[in-house]
Structures are given as C-alpha cells and as structure tokens.
Amino acid sequence: MENERLDLPQGTLDLLILKAVALEPLHGWAISERLQQISNDALQVQQGSLYPSLHRLERRGWVKAKWAISENNRRAKYYELTARGRKQLETEMIAWRKLTHAIDRILDMA
Amino acid sequence: MREELQYHLERQSEKYVQAGLPPEEARRKARIALGGEEQIGQQCREARGTRFVEDLVQDLRYSARSLGKNFGFSVVVVLTLALGIGSCTAIFSLITAVLFPPLPYGDPSRLLYLTTPNRQLTDVPPDAVLPDNADFVDLKRQSHSFSAMTQFEPSRYKLTFQKAQTAIDGARVDADFFSTLEVPPELGRTIQSEDTEPGNQQAVVISHSLWQQMFAGNADALGKPLELNGKLYRVIGIMPQSFHYPHKTDIDYGPTRDATEVWIPLALSHKEKADRGFGSNSYALARLRPDVTTKQAEAELNTIMERLNPLHDPTTYVAGWYAYVKPFEETLEGSARPLMLLLMGAVSFVLLIACGNAANLLLARSASRTHELGVRATLGAGRRRLMHQMLTESLLLGIAGGLAGIGLAWVLLHMLLRLDPGNIPRLHEASLNLRVLLFTVSITLLTSIAAGILPALSSSRINLVEFLKSGGQRGATGGNGRFRSSLIVAEVATVVVLLAGAGLLIRSYINLQGVPTGFSPSTLSMKIDLPDSYHEPAQRSAVFRALVEQIRSAPGVLAAGAVNNLPFGDNQGVGSFWVEGYPNQKGQMVDGASTTSRYFSAMGVPVIEGRSFSDHDTSAHPKEAVIDQAFAKKYFAGRDPIGKHVWTDQPDNRAAQDKNGLTVVGVVGDIRDFKLEQPASPQLFQPLSDDQADAYIVVRSLLPPKDVAAADVAILHRIDPSLGFTEVRTMREVVSDSTARRRFQTMVLTIFSAMAFALALVGLYGLITYSVRERRPEMGVRIALGATRGHVMRRVVRQGLQLVSLGLFVGLVMALGLTRLLASSLYGVTALDPVTFITVPALLLLTTIAACLIPARRAANVDPMITLRYE
C-alpha cells in the first residue's frame, strides 16, 4: 500500500488542512493521521511539510492556534478554522471542483 | 515550535510501538517519517516571517567577519567616515550652543533691549545710548506693549571674602529684573521693590557658582553677610546653575569681563530718577506682550519719545531723541549667524566628500568580491538577501565611523574652543550633549545608507549563467567606473570652492596684519583701578603722579604715559566739539581720549607738528589739545592748526566758550582706534587729569615686556601693596584680541578645507590605483606591443589630470559665484581675487600629478608576460 501513495499536487495541502480542521480543532499529528485515514492511505503527505503549511495558514488568519491538553494528557498545539478560513475553504473547494471538472472533460475526449 | 514537533514525534513513535516495533526502532522511524527538524523549523519560521531578525543577526556576523578579514579596507572607510561625521558633530555642537541655546529666559525672542539714541549723534551707534532714568520711567509708565520692563547697571565689584579681595562682575538691578527674565531663584528670593527702599538696600542675590565657592552649597548661606566694595550685604537668594546674566557677550559697551555673579538693588534717588541728561549707565530690557510685534512696540515707544523730547535740556543737546530696540539675542559684532552658517556649509562639504570616498571604496571592494557573491547567489541567496547583507556591512562601517567620529568630535571641539575669540555668544557652552549626539546618530545612519546603497544595488545584480560559465570570473559587478569617476569630479569641485574661500580669508587676514595701527606694538599697557578708599582727589593725584614718575625712571624705560581709554578697547571716548573757523554742525561728535604728555611717545606715535602736552599742572593753566592728522585734514584743511582753538561742547553754548576752550599745540600721527579694517578717524586728545580713579598706563622699554611688567608691579606695591594691575598686555596683544573672531573664522575654514582636500586626494589616489589594477591586462598588451614606460605613465597621469581638470572647471565656476557670500569678511582682496583663483588650481594640479605618480609607476612596471598569461 505504501508504494502506491500518490504525490500531492502543489498547493492542495492547504485545502486539505482547512477541510480537516473544518469540523473540529485538531493538533498537527491528528491532522496528519486523519488525512491518511480518510484518503484510505492513498495520499503521500510528507509529514514535515504539514507544519510549514499550518504556520502559513495561521499567519494568513485562516486558522487559529491554541495550546491545550491532548487526549494523552500532554500539551499540544490545536488548530481551529476561523471565519475567514471557512470562507477561504469554500472558495478553494469551488475552484478545485471547477479545475478537476475541466481536466476530466479534456481527458474524457477522445 | 520544538515542543510541537516533539509531540508529533512522540505520537508517531507510540503508533509504531503499538504496531509492534521496539521503542528504539519506533523512534527512528518516526523521525524519518517527519523529516529534518531543523529544516521544518526554518520553513515554519519563514512561513511566519520571523526570518527578518534571524537574517539580520546572520548578516551582522557575516559582515563582521568579512570586514575583519579586510582589516585595512575597513579601517580606511571607518576613518574616512569618522572624519566627516566628527567634524560635522563638532560644528553642530557649536551651532546649537550659539544659535539655538537652551536659554532659560522664558521665550528669549520676546526680549528687547531699549535705547534712546539721538539723530544728531551720527558717530555714536544707536544701541550705545542707554536711556536716561527719567525717560525710562516715562517709557515704562506710558507704554502698553510690554509685560515687563527692567533697568540694570552692570559694574565691577571688589568682593572681600576670607581676607582676600577679588574682582567680580555684578549688576545693580531693579525689582523687575528677575521677573522680566522669567528666571526664578533656586533658593531664597530675588530683589523686590522693598529692597530698593532707601535705608534697606543690603540685599544681594548670588550666582550658583559663587554659592558653591563661598558657602560650599550650604542652604544656610541665606542671610549670611557678603562684602562688596567695602559695604556689607546680606544674601537673600541664590540663582540656578549657569544663570550669569549679563555675560560679557550679552551686552555691548559694558564693563562686564566675564559672567555676573552678584545682583544688588538698583536704588535711584528722586533726583536721579528725574535725570534727563545724556543717558545713564543702566541698560533697559523689556519683554513684549504676546500679541505685540517688535515693530509695533518700537512705533509706540517712538510716539512716547516724541512727547518726551521737549523735556530734554535744549541748551546742551538738540532734539532728535528717538527710541531704538534691539533683539536680546544679538550682540556687538552683530549676529554670529553668518559665521555659523559658513562653518556649517564648509563642514557639510567635508561630510559629503567623506561619504563619496566611502561609497567609492565600497564600490571598488564590491567589484573584487565577484567570486564570493557569485557563490552565494548560486547557493540560493536572492537579490534582496544579498542587498541586505551589503547594506548591513555599510551600516556596520558607518556605526564604527560614527563612534570614532564622536571621539574625533570631542578632540576637535576642544581645539576649537581654545580658539574661542571671546565675542561669540555662548560659544564656550558648546558640548557633546544629548541634542548633538542625536544629530550624530542621524547623520551616521544617513551616511551609511548613502555610501552603501549603490554598492549594494550594483553588486547584488549577478548573472548566474555568466558566473558559472566563466568559472567564477565574470557575471558579477563591474561598470561602476563612470559613477566613481563622477564622484571624484564632484569632490574636486567641492574642494575647489572650499580652498578658494579659505584662500580669500587667509589673504584678508594677512593683509590685515600689515595694516599700520599708528602705534608701536611692543608697548606694554596695564590698567590701574583705584578703589573707593581713595575718595579724595588729592590722594588719587598723589598716587598717580608717583606711579607714572617712578615707572618712567625705571631702568630701560624710554617713555611712559597714561590714557583713559586704550585704542581697540571696549570703550570709546566720544564727545561733542566744535572747531574755530570751521563750518561746524550742531551735534557733531569726535572720537578721542585724555592722555598724559608722554603718552604719544610711549605709544610710538610720532608728533608731526608742534608738540605734545606740557607737563604743567593741568588744572591751572590754559587747556591744551592735541589732534591727529585725520582731524587736521578734515577740520583744518589748508590751515595751520597750531594755536587754533577747539571747544569740547556745543557751538551755541556761549557760557561754555571760555571754560571748554582748548588750544591746539600739536598734531600727531593717526591711530586706529576701533577696528583694523576701519581707517583712522579724526581724534581729539585732551590732557588727562591726574586724579583719575582708573586709567591705562603705557610703557615703552628696551626690556622685554614681562620684565617691565614685573618691575612696574613692584613699583605699585611700594606705593600701595593692596593695589594691582589688570589687563597687562602688549599693544600687539590688544590688537590681536580685536581680530580674534576673524582669526577664528579663517582658521576653522582652513582646517576644514585642508581636511576636504586631503580626503579628495586620497579618493583620487584610490580611484587611479584601482583603475590601474583593473587595466593591467590592457597595460600588458600595450607594453608587449612596444609602448614605452614613459608612455604608460603619462597615460595614467593624464587620466587623473582629466578628472581633476573637469572638477576644477566645475568648482571654479561655483566658486566664482559663491565667494561673494564672503564679501563682508574680505579685506584688501576682492571676491574674485586672481591670486587665489590661480593658486588653488595650480595647487590641485600639482598634487594630482604627485598622487598619480605611484600608480603610474606601478602601471609602467607591469610585466606583459605575467598579465597575458593570467588573462
């Protein structure tokens, strides 16, 4: 299963992170696990690239970070979607859908 | 950050452990899965934007190391900047002290001096006629333009303290003095109206420094006694530190030598208050109401004076009294503003040249860092990053230059203060205070950026492809040559302007030195003041006559005399007069002095016609007068003055005709009295009565001045051991004191011109040297093709001369326009003086050739084999 992991297209990591924290605040490791779970392990998410993205999203104001006690009784940094982030998520989802539909149509030709 | 990643690693390891891996293995796998912590950390930080601070720190370290490796270069740049920044700082501290002093007098721009000159008294400056007491009282009562007005009379007092006597400056002040100046006392109180009541005038206010000296700063000084001129006073108040109004430079024509230390009540009797004669010895100072302008106030005062004019005694002086106001901040020599602005202009030029040199040095260096910068660019440094780094370097150099500059400024300031001519107000208060240091910081920053911006811009432009292809040789900086050359041209032009100005001032000063004063410079002069204990005229006569006799008979003495006012002194003896057989005008005035018979001989002034005064007892015999040649030429044109009569009074005062009649007995050579720059004015000399309270003794001797002074002091002590001479100077020193300000101006401008000149030469030398180094291959080719050494050398020197000639041309054009700003300071030379304007270019061209010789020889010694192979 590990060899078949797809490489994540550039720029889509942000979109996935925003979606992942849309339901509830998660810490970095939880986000990584969830992305792997939901995609049925199909996505190759370099764990290291997760954190720079998270920090970038935080600087842009799309997620908000907070330290809290995690499920194993240790401190962890939780990321939560902000109102602006929610709007950005919608925008990006629409853009993504449009893009993939367009590409699908081209590939379906012939 | 770290904690976050740690947590991640822990959870991942746990996952692997649960999956069955041993803990060690689990941890290793987790770490691999995550990736490099450092890298993640850096990426996160970059995403966050804290990169800036880290980059800065890295830049600083790198710059420090890089500059340290090129120590010679760094030192030169730092010194260059230090020179520019230091000079500017020193001059700025002078300027803030003189032009923008932190005066404690409320808003000093609202303070005005009031005088009441007379239109008929054309020879007397309007600000010299202090108001009569009665005029002052009336002006004060009738005007509405002022919120406060005060009268004060500066004087010298003998302070007796712990059995010793010292002379100090003091002032008699009325009850409004301190409130007009808006300075509250530090301790106690100031002079109030009750202190001016008759019989209650023992109050004295003392200065902070006197308080420290006499009472060691103890608060119990209040109420303690103080003896001035033999009278007892009681201390009622102490002024704050550095309050010493009036300073010598605050008032004109006054007796103040230095700074006022004591203030006692000015109590005028009713008779004195009603005096409306020829002015008083009291200065009038007033503070304008906030809504009144100076012009309005002056107009109102003049209206009042018109009403007061008829009240003046018409038999002694004519009508024509009017009011004149002068701003508080101007003094005798006029405002020091032009001088300060000149200095600031000159020193800004120095800074600009220093900045230009620093920029040139940085540009040159950046060109030789091709390799290093190319490598960094290849490794991923963006253009902005490289620029930041270069700017950081120039900032470091600038800060080092600024610090060194402060040190240099301290030295310069002390040097300049030693040249203090004494008549620039508050110059001695200049120091490196907070305001000055803030100025230093700002120009340091500006200079660093100005010098570093161009090298930063040009050197960060790196063509990577070229760089890699040529193996690290090309693709980076170059092509700054034209800019660097134009910088040098600009520097040379600036130097030309400065040198021209300095040259003109130097020539003026030398011309002035050659001006004949009319008297012998080696004559020794000294002042004697007889204290109040000599209140009988007979006592004073006795002392005076004995003194002069004994000094005259001392060994080595050729002649000795006395006078009431020395030439070039602070006092002018001006009086009204009229001449027999001359169309006299009402109110005409003439300069003059009262002298003993052998005064002229002692001063080395020749007697052209007739003789000097006779030695008879002057009170008994017909009065004699001696005139100078200028007087004879003007008032006795074509006639023989000897035997004619002159009166020292108004023409229409019949009663005075016999009393003040003088017979001219001699004509002496002209003596310059006021300024060297002014030709001698007509002077009328009268005999000095020997019951003077103070006079100047002048002695011409074969012995050196020091011995003469010592001998004369001994003579004085034999007569009265408590007496002493003051102002012991040769006439040369007296004259020199009067040209002190000109000397200051000339020397400072010369110093800065020399600095600028040296800097420009160094810059030129650097440019030529660098250019030679760059063109080594070309030189090699030329030599290989048969060019002679001389030919190559001439090419190099020609390059330098071309640059300098262009700069010369621009500079001369600028100088021709700018030197007229100096016109008022010039003497004996015009603003377009040919000598100066030929010497300066010649000097520049010669030194350019000299400066280019070394690089020229180096160019000529190039071995073509080596250069061609190297290429």
Interface residues (C-beta under 8 A of the other chain):
Chain A: H27 G28 W29 S32 Q46 Q47 G48 S49 Y51 P52 S53 H55 R56 E58 R59 S70 N72 R74 R75 A76 K77
Chain B: E3 E4 L5 Y7 H8 E10 R11 Q12 E14 A33 L34 G35 G36 Q39 I40 Q43 C44 R45 E46 A47 R48 G49
